[in-house]
Amino acid sequence: MKEAFRIQKGDLRIRPIWHQKEERVKAHILVCFLAYVLWKLIGQMAKRAGLGNEPRKIFDEIAQIKVVDIVMPTKQGAIIRKRCIAQPTAAQAVLLQRLRLHLPQRLKFHEM
């Protein structure tokens, strides 16, 4: 339990948030738990891939992969939207390959 608390406060940068509503408190706890599970999962994947067991470096490297939204208005007034993923660097490609992760060719665009 100590390790989970240390990871949440340090590596995940999760700090106490004082919510006023019970459903927000529960949602915050869920997000913290899911972040911890993801942290541990990536750590296990890294260890199996021979990359050590420190997920911070992996998250930092993967976070550099860019996603770009292209928005093109047409003469008819419609808007064409396309979400693209930038080509990973050689180091990122090796990292993804060793972790057996694959970037999608395209992402669906969701209106906000």
VMD Tcl script that draws the C-alpha trace (Angstrom):
set ca {
  {0.00 0.00 0.00}
  {2.89 2.36 0.73}
  {4.19 1.86 -2.80}
  {0.79 2.73 -4.31}
  {0.62 5.92 -2.26}
  {4.18 6.90 -3.27}
  {3.44 6.28 -6.95}
  {0.24 8.33 -6.81}
  {1.85 11.27 -5.02}
  {5.14 11.21 -6.92}
  {5.12 9.59 -10.33}
  {1.45 10.11 -11.18}
  {1.49 13.60 -9.66}
  {-1.91 13.05 -8.06}
  {-2.63 15.43 -5.22}
  {-5.54 15.61 -2.80}
  {-8.52 17.40 -4.29}
  {-11.29 18.55 -2.01}
  {-14.54 17.70 -3.78}
  {-17.86 18.82 -2.39}
  {-20.07 16.14 -3.94}
  {-19.88 12.42 -3.21}
  {-20.05 11.40 -6.89}
  {-17.03 13.61 -7.65}
  {-15.08 12.06 -4.79}
  {-15.89 8.59 -6.15}
  {-14.94 9.64 -9.67}
  {-11.62 11.04 -8.42}
  {-10.86 7.79 -6.56}
  {-11.69 5.80 -9.70}
  {-9.37 7.92 -11.85}
  {-6.57 7.51 -9.30}
  {-7.10 3.76 -9.19}
  {-7.13 3.45 -13.00}
  {-3.94 5.52 -13.25}
  {-2.25 3.24 -10.72}
  {-3.38 0.10 -12.60}
  {-2.09 1.54 -15.89}
  {1.21 2.45 -14.20}
  {1.67 -1.10 -12.89}
  {0.62 -2.65 -16.23}
  {3.13 -0.59 -18.23}
  {5.79 -1.47 -15.63}
  {5.09 -5.19 -16.11}
  {5.09 -4.84 -19.90}
  {8.42 -3.00 -19.74}
  {9.93 -5.67 -17.51}
  {8.79 -8.47 -19.87}
  {10.25 -6.52 -22.83}
  {13.61 -6.20 -21.06}
  {13.21 -2.44 -20.57}
  {13.49 -2.42 -16.79}
  {10.50 -1.74 -14.58}
  {10.41 2.08 -14.55}
  {7.30 3.23 -16.43}
  {8.10 6.97 -16.06}
  {10.61 6.92 -18.94}
  {8.20 5.00 -21.14}
  {5.32 7.41 -20.44}
  {7.61 10.38 -21.10}
  {8.74 8.95 -24.45}
  {5.27 7.91 -25.60}
  {3.83 11.29 -24.55}
  {6.01 12.90 -27.23}
  {4.03 11.19 -30.02}
  {1.83 13.92 -31.47}
  {-1.80 13.77 -32.56}
  {-2.96 16.46 -34.96}
  {-6.47 17.47 -35.99}
  {-6.80 18.66 -39.57}
  {-9.89 20.80 -40.24}
  {-10.73 21.69 -43.84}
  {-13.80 23.76 -44.71}
  {-15.30 23.09 -48.15}
  {-16.83 25.60 -50.57}
  {-20.24 24.10 -49.81}
  {-19.88 25.04 -46.13}
  {-19.22 21.53 -44.84}
  {-16.21 20.85 -42.67}
  {-13.95 17.85 -43.19}
  {-12.07 16.75 -40.09}
  {-9.28 14.21 -39.87}
  {-7.27 13.20 -36.81}
  {-3.74 12.05 -37.63}
  {-0.96 10.53 -35.57}
  {2.55 11.79 -36.29}
  {5.13 9.24 -37.35}
  {7.01 8.06 -34.23}
  {10.74 8.65 -34.03}
  {13.06 5.68 -34.47}
  {13.45 5.38 -30.68}
  {9.68 5.56 -30.14}
  {9.10 2.94 -32.85}
  {11.56 0.56 -31.17}
  {9.95 1.18 -27.79}
  {6.46 0.50 -29.17}
  {7.71 -2.63 -30.94}
  {9.39 -3.99 -27.79}
  {6.20 -3.34 -25.80}
  {4.12 -4.92 -28.60}
  {2.02 -1.78 -28.92}
  {0.71 -0.53 -32.25}
  {-0.41 2.98 -33.13}
  {-3.66 3.10 -35.11}
  {-3.38 4.31 -38.68}
  {-6.26 6.72 -38.13}
  {-8.23 7.97 -35.19}
  {-11.91 8.78 -35.32}
  {-12.62 12.44 -34.72}
  {-15.09 13.14 -31.94}
  {-16.80 16.51 -31.76}
  {-16.45 18.23 -28.40}
}
mol new
graphics top color blue
foreach p $ca { graphics top sphere $p radius 0.5 }
foreach p [lrange $ca 0 end-1] q [lrange $ca 1 end] { graphics top cylinder $p $q radius 0.2 }
display resetview
